[in-house]
Structure formats: structure tokens, C-alpha cells
Amino acid sequence: MSDINAFIDNQVKSNDVFLFMKGTPDFPQCGFSGQVVQILSYLGVEYNSANVLENEDLRQGIKDYSNWPTIPQLYVKGEFVGGCDIIREMFQAGELQTHFENAGIPVKQTA
């Protein structure tokens, strides 16, 4: 399991914004992952992602890494921000946009 932990740690720490999700940004394979992709796209945030459905070790490993039981999981500047519900609530309250801006991540200005 140490190889998968090293992979996860590298992705989280070497990407400003990283999403562990089911499916891909172009083809999400679960509604929760799709919602987070829509929010990130709406905000114009550049991010990288990994499809946990391609690797069972990754699917379990990310849950162990974050001590969070569900997927998707969003990381910003190496910090776990949350899953779908938390991301959606932060977005609706304007907190996600502020979080990105405070981390130096550009977001589109919204009306």
C-alpha cells in the first residue's frame, strides 16, 4: 500500500488543485463527482484528477489517506477541502471562491 500512498501524496502535493473522483472530468461516473466537476468548471479553476475506479488500491488508499470515507475528494495546495456536500455548500456560500483566491488559485469572476 505504500506505493499508492506515495502516488497520492505526490499528486496532492505537486498539484495546486487535485480531485480524486469516480470517472474523468469529461465523463464523470457518479453524480457527486459530476457536481464537483461542474462547480470547478463554472469557477474556471484549473485542476488535475485521478479516476479511482481504475485502481482498487487507489480507491481505498485515498479514503485511508484522508481518513474520509467518500469520493470525490478535493485537495487545494496539499490540503483536503472536502467531498461533494462540503464543496457544494462552500460554493453556494461563496466560501469556495474565497478559499481558492486565498490560496492564490485564480477563479472566474461571477455575477
Buried (B, 14 or more C-beta within 10 A) or exposed (E): EEEBBEBBEEBBEEBBBBBBBBBBBEEBEBEBBBBBBBBBEEBEBEBEBBBBBEBEBBBEBBBEBBEBEEBBBBBBBEEBBBBBEBBBEBBEEEEBBEBBEEBEBEBEEEE
